[in-house]
Amino acid sequence: MTLAGRKPWRVGANLAVADHNVPTTARSQGIADPISRLQVDTLDSNCEKFGITEFRMNDLRQGIVHIIGPEQGATLPGMTVVCGDSHTSTHGALGTLAFGIGTSEVEHVLATQTLLMKKNHSMLVRVEGELPFGCTAKDLVLYVIGKIGTAGGTGHAIEFAGGTIRALSVEGRMTVCNMAIEAGARSGMVAVDEKTIEYFRGRPYAPTGVLWDQAVKYWRTLHSDEGAQFDRVVDIDARQITPQVTWGTSPEMVLSVDARVPDPDKEKDAGRRSGMERALHYMGLKPNTPLVDIRIDKVFIGSCTNARIEDLRAAALVARGKHVAANVTQAMVVPGSQQVKAQAIQEGLDKIFKDAGFDWREPGCSMCLGMNP
């Protein structure tokens, strides 16, 4: 933009945060990797130059962008939200149209606040029934991906609906919409309800007073019309869902925890069979091995999918009074934001994890992109 002589057109519509390139270990010495340091320094200087709000690495509001946006109330129902990261679909859980874009599109949005797009097809994923004990929003969305495949949502915007979705917390809905992209969809969304509205009450960037009342009145209109027609409808019985485990190199390679590693020889589709063979070779697995017998060597609790306070509470319940297994060479907990981290410390969750042998880290994207873990 600078080379082209352009400036951001609507500065107040933007929010920046350092998450991908920041270390999750001690930050007192700054960023050691020179390329990461340059990227973050450039972000800092550009935000300062153009007046864009930024939560810098040592800001108490810093965290993963898809966690801090809703957390701060910077994401609000009815918005169109874009970001240079595929998991921007997370924000759709709050009644927004949210999707990831590329670098050139980021430039275009900064300069014009517009994008040229083709209309997506519409898909309704309707989930009914009570989730069985031990099953979470992550199991639900992995089960859906296992049913429709990682290309099942290609070209679609997915609305997640039904009694099971309404019963989820707002955080759980974010987990579901976060992984809409893993089903090939451009975006995922959930209609606004009272849970959504209460989630935003009192958030720093949320409206107040008369503006709050006006916003809530509008937010309550953000749902599909009665009898709306979708290009595709997928019905899921939540009672059939079990805890899910991905065994391969794609989210669609997912099975119930009590299943066995699949045998490519039993797959009739040549393309799928070849993909399974490559995944088995990469993962070092043998067909028909019970999933519960696979010994893991690293544990990562974090990500924009599952690093909110309720995720850490659930993990702490499992870790309490136990210790990381001898075969695990690295185990870490990376909170999704500084506020999540502070809340976890207040509740004593950090001590539970440390006592169990986990590293307790600073917020960031960490192992999801394999840098600055």
Buried (B, 14 or more C-beta within 10 A) or exposed (E): BEEEEEEBEEEEEBBBBBBBBBBBBEBEEEBEEEEBBEBBBEBBEBBEEBEBBBBBBEEEBBBBBBBBBBBBBBBBBBBEBBBBBBBBBBBBBBBBBBBBBEEEBBBBBBBEBEEEEEEBBBBBBBBBBEBEEEBBBBBBBBBBBBBBBBEBBBBBBBBBBBEBBBBBBBBBBBBBBBBBBBBBBBBBBBBBBEBBBEBBEEBEBBBEEEEBEEBBEEBBEBBBEEEEEBEBEBEBEBEEBBBBBBBBBBBBBBBBEEBBBBEBEEBEEEEBBEBBBEBBEEBEBEBEBEBEEBEEEEBBBBBBBBBBBBBBBEBBEEBBEEEBEEEBEEBBBBBBBBBBBBBBEEBEBBBBBEEBBBBBBBBBBBBBBEBBB
